[in-house]
Amino acid sequence: MFETQVITDLEQFKNLREEWNRLLQRSYANTIFLTWEWLYAWWEVFGAGGKLFIVVVRDQSGMLVGLAPLFIRKTRYYKFPVREMAFIGMGLSDRQDFIISGENINIIDEIISKIHENIGKWDIVCLEQIPDDSLLAKKEFTKYFLPEIELSSLCPFIKLEGNWETYFKSIKRDFRTEIRNRIKKLNEIGNWEFKVDRKPIDVEMLINSIKDIEQRSRKMEIEKDLLSSFKNRAFLSKVCNFCTENNWLDFSTLRIAGKLVAYSLGFIYNETHYGYNTAYDKEFFKLSPGKIVINEKIKWFFENKYIIKVFDFSRGDSQVKCEWTSAKRRHLRIVFFNKSFYTNLIRLAVFRIRPLIKRFMKKGNMTSNDQN
């Protein structure tokens, strides 16, 4: 038997910290993106206008055995106005999930049942970035909802096994040659330094320094920058302060003649390095400083025998990430609809009509290209 309740009060959320993280450590979903610190920081910055809906499950002894870190907001889903239930941390978190003790699928049933009990409060439940090996991804939901499941993202990763030389030889020859040539040029210039800083003295100074680099990077030209947003900077500042307290922060830099030209901001948690954001000064692009800082970071883990089993590039299977590894995790998007006439129309439009239109347009473009 379980006791299940919904937390909607910020003070109750705040008071869950120790219990939350103890449960997370017993869970198969033990990633930094589900720590209390990460999600509380996100809520403080992005929670305005939303309502907490944290489902808490306890066993007969009162021990916390299940959590679903959710909230409800008014937004638009493919331009349709909806009341959406989603994960706290959405948008800036890579792996999200329900947090349950061990692999007790009955706890997931408790959480889903509680969400269903509150079906009048939401139109859709949109759960992003769920690992495809999660118990949640394997669950059958049709008893309660009309679910749709689709690919959300791919996440490249490296298993850090053996030594640096063996790993480096495993990547493609052309890419190895490129890295060697860039390092040779750096050596010819001289006075370059790769540095790892696990405990920065001033987090605000760190955020400002990487913001300056990002503003001079090519990310600004393709609108993939992270730090131009005040709220993103505020969130990262809070997260980095929490991570410094817990020794989770991992900040690496590449300097040439004392000038910061590239950085890699990441986090170390549960024997995994999560590479969160990398950028470089485009003035130095011929030296590939972004690739060099990643190369030196991976090499540093091998050579320092640091207790890291996985180097996680985080979501997005860009060509650069895939040069380092062919291994990828799949993240799913699970969407529930509350079976109303309105949400049935949305479901039809998004998951039936939209794919047909995309296929038709793709076929039309291919025909047009063939004719040209």
C-alpha positions as CSV (number, residue, x, y, z in Angstrom):
1,M,0.0,0.0,0.0
2,F,1.1,3.5,-0.8
3,E,0.2,7.0,0.3
4,T,0.2,9.4,-2.7
5,Q,-0.2,13.2,-2.6
6,V,0.4,16.2,-4.8
7,I,2.6,19.0,-3.6
8,T,1.7,22.4,-4.8
9,D,3.4,24.6,-2.2
10,L,6.9,26.0,-2.7
11,E,7.8,25.5,1.0
12,Q,7.0,21.8,0.8
13,F,9.1,21.5,-2.3
14,K,12.0,23.2,-0.5
15,N,11.7,20.9,2.5
16,L,12.0,17.8,0.3
17,R,15.6,18.3,-0.5
18,E,17.3,15.6,1.6
19,E,14.6,13.0,1.1
20,W,14.5,13.8,-2.7
21,N,18.2,13.2,-3.2
22,R,18.3,10.1,-1.1
23,L,15.5,8.6,-3.2
24,L,17.3,9.7,-6.4
25,Q,20.4,7.8,-5.4
26,R,18.2,4.6,-5.0
27,S,16.6,5.2,-8.4
28,Y,17.5,4.0,-11.9
29,A,17.0,7.6,-13.0
30,N,19.9,9.0,-11.0
31,T,21.2,11.9,-13.1
32,I,22.1,15.5,-12.2
33,F,19.0,16.7,-14.1
34,L,16.8,15.2,-11.5
35,T,18.5,16.4,-8.4
36,W,16.6,18.6,-6.1
37,E,19.2,21.3,-6.7
38,W,18.8,21.4,-10.5
39,L,15.0,21.4,-10.4
40,Y,14.6,23.8,-7.6
41,A,16.9,26.3,-9.4
42,W,14.9,25.9,-12.5
43,W,11.6,26.5,-10.7
44,E,12.9,29.7,-9.0
45,V,13.8,31.2,-12.4
46,F,11.1,29.8,-14.7
47,G,8.3,28.8,-12.5
48,A,6.4,32.1,-12.6
49,G,2.9,31.6,-14.0
50,G,3.0,27.9,-13.4
51,K,1.6,25.7,-10.6
52,L,3.6,23.0,-8.9
53,F,2.2,19.5,-9.3
54,I,4.9,17.3,-7.6
55,V,3.4,13.8,-7.1
56,V,4.9,12.2,-3.9
57,V,4.5,8.5,-3.1
58,R,5.3,7.1,0.3
59,D,5.3,3.5,1.6
60,Q,3.5,2.2,4.7
61,S,6.5,3.4,6.9
62,G,6.3,6.9,5.5
63,M,9.5,6.5,3.4
64,L,9.6,8.4,0.2
65,V,9.6,5.9,-2.7
66,G,8.3,7.9,-5.7
67,L,8.4,11.4,-7.2
68,A,7.1,12.9,-10.3
69,P,8.5,16.5,-10.6
70,L,5.7,18.1,-12.6
71,F,4.0,21.5,-13.0
72,I,1.0,22.9,-14.9
73,R,1.1,26.0,-17.1
74,K,-0.9,27.7,-19.8
75,T,0.9,27.7,-23.1
76,R,0.5,26.8,-26.8
77,Y,1.1,23.4,-28.2
78,Y,1.6,23.7,-32.0
79,K,-0.3,27.0,-31.7
80,F,-3.2,25.4,-29.9
81,P,-3.8,27.1,-26.5
82,V,-3.6,24.4,-23.8
83,R,-3.2,23.7,-20.1
84,E,0.0,21.7,-20.2
85,M,1.5,19.4,-17.5
86,A,5.2,19.0,-18.0
87,F,8.4,18.2,-16.2
88,I,10.0,20.9,-13.9
89,G,13.3,21.5,-15.7
90,M,11.9,21.3,-19.2
91,G,14.0,22.9,-21.9
92,L,17.3,22.9,-20.0
93,S,17.4,19.3,-18.8
94,D,18.6,16.4,-20.8
95,R,17.2,13.4,-19.0
96,Q,13.9,13.6,-17.2
97,D,11.8,10.9,-15.6
98,F,9.8,9.8,-12.7
99,I,12.0,9.1,-9.7
100,I,11.2,5.7,-8.1
101,S,12.8,3.5,-5.6
102,G,14.5,0.5,-7.4
103,E,12.4,-0.7,-10.3
104,N,9.0,-0.9,-8.7
105,I,6.6,-0.3,-11.6
106,N,3.7,-0.2,-9.1
107,I,4.9,3.2,-8.0
108,I,4.6,4.5,-11.6
109,D,1.0,3.2,-11.5
110,E,0.4,5.3,-8.4
111,I,1.8,8.4,-10.0
112,I,-0.2,7.9,-13.3
113,S,-3.3,7.3,-11.3
114,K,-2.9,10.6,-9.4
115,I,-2.3,12.5,-12.7
116,H,-5.5,10.9,-14.0
117,E,-7.5,11.9,-10.8
118,N,-6.6,15.5,-11.7
119,I,-7.5,15.3,-15.4
120,G,-9.8,18.3,-15.1
121,K,-6.8,20.5,-14.4
122,W,-4.9,19.9,-17.7
123,D,-5.5,19.3,-21.4
124,I,-2.2,17.6,-22.3
125,V,0.7,16.0,-20.4
126,C,3.9,16.5,-22.4
127,L,6.9,14.6,-21.0
128,E,10.2,15.4,-22.8
129,Q,13.6,13.8,-22.8
130,I,12.7,10.4,-21.3
131,P,15.4,7.8,-21.9
132,D,14.1,4.9,-24.0
133,D,15.3,2.4,-21.4
134,S,13.3,4.1,-18.7
135,L,10.5,2.1,-17.0
136,L,8.2,5.1,-17.9
137,A,9.0,4.6,-21.6
138,K,8.0,0.9,-21.3
139,K,4.7,1.6,-19.5
140,E,1.3,0.9,-21.0
141,F,-0.9,4.0,-20.6
142,T,-4.1,3.3,-22.6
143,K,-6.0,2.4,-19.5
144,Y,-6.0,6.1,-18.6
145,F,-4.9,8.2,-21.6
146,L,-4.5,8.4,-25.3
147,P,-0.7,8.5,-25.5
148,E,1.6,9.4,-28.3
149,I,5.3,8.5,-28.2
150,E,7.9,9.9,-30.6
151,L,11.7,10.5,-30.7
152,S,12.7,13.6,-28.8
153,S,16.5,13.7,-29.2
154,L,19.7,11.6,-29.6
155,C,22.5,11.9,-27.0
156,P,26.0,10.8,-28.0
157,F,28.2,9.4,-25.2
158,I,31.6,7.7,-24.7
159,K,32.3,4.8,-22.3
160,L,35.6,5.6,-20.7
161,E,37.3,2.2,-20.8
162,G,40.9,1.4,-21.3
163,N,43.4,4.2,-21.9
164,W,43.6,7.4,-23.9
165,E,45.8,6.0,-26.7
166,T,43.5,3.1,-27.4
167,Y,40.4,5.3,-27.4
168,F,42.0,8.0,-29.6
169,K,43.0,5.3,-32.2
170,S,39.3,4.2,-32.3
171,I,38.1,7.5,-33.8
172,K,38.2,8.1,-37.5
173,R,41.6,8.7,-39.0
174,D,40.7,12.0,-40.7
175,F,39.4,13.4,-37.5
176,R,42.5,12.2,-35.6
177,T,44.7,13.9,-38.2
178,E,42.7,17.1,-37.9
179,I,43.1,17.2,-34.1
180,R,46.9,16.4,-34.3
181,N,47.4,19.2,-36.9
182,R,45.5,21.8,-34.7
183,I,47.5,20.8,-31.6
184,K,50.7,21.1,-33.7
185,K,49.7,24.7,-34.8
186,L,49.0,25.5,-31.1
187,N,52.4,24.2,-30.2
188,E,54.0,26.3,-32.9
189,I,52.2,29.4,-31.5
190,G,53.3,28.3,-28.0
191,N,52.0,29.5,-24.6
192,W,48.6,27.7,-24.7
193,E,47.0,26.1,-21.7
194,F,44.1,23.7,-21.0
195,K,42.9,24.0,-17.5
196,V,40.2,22.3,-15.4
197,D,38.5,24.3,-12.6
198,R,36.3,22.2,-10.3
199,K,35.7,24.9,-7.7
200,P,35.6,28.4,-9.1
201,I,35.9,31.2,-6.5
202,D,33.4,33.4,-8.2
203,V,30.5,31.8,-10.1
204,E,29.2,35.1,-11.3
205,M,32.5,35.9,-12.9
206,L,32.5,32.5,-14.5
207,I,29.1,33.0,-16.0
208,N,30.1,36.4,-17.3
209,S,33.3,35.1,-18.8
210,I,31.6,32.3,-20.7
211,K,28.8,34.7,-21.8
212,D,31.5,37.0,-23.3
213,I,33.0,34.0,-25.3
214,E,29.6,32.9,-26.5
215,Q,28.8,36.4,-27.7
216,R,31.9,36.2,-29.9
217,S,31.1,32.6,-31.1
218,R,29.3,31.3,-34.1
219,K,26.4,30.2,-31.9
220,M,25.2,33.8,-32.0
221,E,25.0,33.6,-35.8
222,I,22.8,30.5,-35.8
223,E,20.7,31.4,-32.8
224,K,21.9,28.4,-30.7
225,D,23.4,30.5,-27.9
226,L,22.5,29.7,-24.3
227,L,23.6,32.7,-22.4
228,S,22.1,35.7,-24.2
229,S,18.9,35.0,-22.2
230,F,18.9,36.7,-18.8
231,K,16.8,33.8,-17.3
232,N,19.2,31.2,-18.7
233,R,22.1,33.0,-17.0
234,A,20.2,33.3,-13.8
235,F,19.4,29.6,-13.9
236,L,23.0,28.6,-14.6
237,S,24.2,30.9,-11.9
238,K,22.0,29.2,-9.3
239,V,22.9,25.7,-10.6
240,C,26.6,26.4,-10.6
241,N,26.4,27.6,-7.0
242,F,24.6,24.5,-6.0
243,C,27.1,22.3,-8.0
244,T,30.1,24.1,-6.4
245,E,28.7,23.2,-3.0
246,N,28.4,19.6,-4.0
247,N,31.6,19.4,-6.0
248,W,29.6,18.7,-9.2
249,L,30.8,21.6,-11.3
250,D,33.3,20.9,-14.1
251,F,34.6,23.9,-16.0
252,S,37.4,23.6,-18.5
253,T,39.1,26.4,-20.5
254,L,41.5,26.8,-23.3
255,R,43.7,29.9,-23.2
256,I,46.2,31.2,-25.8
257,A,48.8,33.7,-24.5
258,G,46.6,34.1,-21.5
259,K,43.4,34.9,-23.5
260,L,40.3,32.7,-22.9
261,V,39.4,31.4,-26.4
262,A,37.2,28.3,-25.6
263,Y,35.4,26.7,-22.7
264,S,33.5,23.6,-21.8
265,L,30.9,23.8,-19.0
266,G,29.9,20.5,-17.6
267,F,28.9,18.6,-14.5
268,I,30.2,15.5,-12.8
269,Y,27.5,13.4,-11.1
270,N,27.1,9.6,-10.5
271,E,30.3,8.7,-12.3
272,T,29.2,10.6,-15.4
273,H,30.5,13.8,-17.0
274,Y,27.7,15.8,-18.5
275,G,29.0,18.2,-21.1
276,Y,26.5,21.0,-21.0
277,N,27.7,23.9,-23.1
278,T,30.8,24.6,-25.2
279,A,31.7,27.7,-27.2
280,Y,34.8,29.3,-28.6
281,D,35.9,32.7,-29.9
282,K,35.3,32.6,-33.7
283,E,38.4,34.8,-34.2
284,F,40.4,31.6,-33.5
285,F,38.2,29.2,-35.6
286,K,41.2,28.1,-37.8
287,L,42.7,26.5,-34.7
288,S,39.4,24.6,-33.9
289,P,39.5,25.6,-30.2
290,G,36.1,24.1,-29.5
291,K,37.3,20.7,-30.7
292,I,40.6,21.0,-28.8
293,V,38.9,21.8,-25.5
294,I,36.8,18.7,-25.9
295,N,39.8,16.6,-26.9
296,E,41.8,17.8,-23.9
297,K,38.8,17.2,-21.6
298,I,38.4,13.6,-22.7
299,K,42.1,13.0,-22.5
300,W,42.2,14.6,-19.0
301,F,39.7,12.1,-17.7
302,F,41.7,9.1,-19.1
303,E,45.1,10.3,-17.9
304,N,44.0,11.5,-14.5
305,K,42.2,8.2,-13.8
306,Y,39.3,10.2,-12.6
307,I,36.3,8.1,-11.4
308,I,34.2,8.7,-14.5
309,K,32.7,5.9,-16.5
310,V,30.8,7.9,-19.1
311,F,31.5,11.1,-21.0
312,D,28.0,12.3,-21.9
313,F,27.8,14.9,-24.7
314,S,24.2,15.8,-23.8
315,R,21.4,15.9,-26.3
316,G,21.9,16.8,-29.9
317,D,23.8,14.5,-32.3
318,S,25.7,17.2,-34.1
319,Q,28.4,16.2,-36.6
320,V,31.2,17.4,-34.2
321,K,29.9,15.2,-31.3
322,C,29.6,12.2,-33.6
323,E,33.2,12.5,-34.6
324,W,34.1,11.4,-31.1
325,T,31.7,8.5,-30.8
326,S,29.1,6.5,-32.6
327,A,27.2,5.5,-29.4
328,K,24.0,7.4,-28.9
329,R,21.1,7.2,-26.4
330,R,17.6,7.8,-27.5
331,H,15.3,10.2,-25.6
332,L,11.6,10.0,-26.1
333,R,8.6,12.4,-25.9
334,I,5.5,11.0,-24.4
335,V,2.3,13.0,-24.8
336,F,-1.0,12.3,-23.0
337,F,-4.4,13.8,-24.0
338,N,-7.3,14.1,-21.7
339,K,-9.8,12.6,-24.2
340,S,-11.9,15.7,-24.6
341,F,-13.2,16.7,-28.0
342,Y,-10.8,19.6,-28.1
343,T,-7.6,17.6,-27.3
344,N,-8.7,14.8,-29.7
345,L,-8.7,17.4,-32.4
346,I,-5.2,18.5,-31.4
347,R,-4.0,14.9,-31.3
348,L,-5.4,14.4,-34.8
349,A,-3.8,17.6,-36.1
350,V,-0.3,17.0,-34.6
351,F,0.1,13.2,-34.9
352,R,-1.9,12.3,-37.9
353,I,-2.4,15.3,-40.3
354,R,1.0,17.0,-39.6
355,P,3.1,13.9,-40.6
356,L,1.0,13.5,-43.8
357,I,1.7,17.1,-44.7
358,K,5.4,16.7,-44.0
359,R,5.6,13.6,-46.1
360,F,3.7,15.3,-49.0
361,M,6.0,18.4,-48.9
362,K,9.1,16.2,-48.8
363,K,7.8,14.2,-51.8
364,G,7.0,17.4,-53.6
365,N,10.5,18.8,-53.0
366,M,12.1,15.6,-54.2
367,T,10.0,15.7,-57.4
368,S,10.9,19.3,-57.9
369,N,14.6,18.5,-57.5
370,D,14.4,15.6,-60.0
371,Q,12.8,17.8,-62.6
372,N,15.5,20.5,-62.1
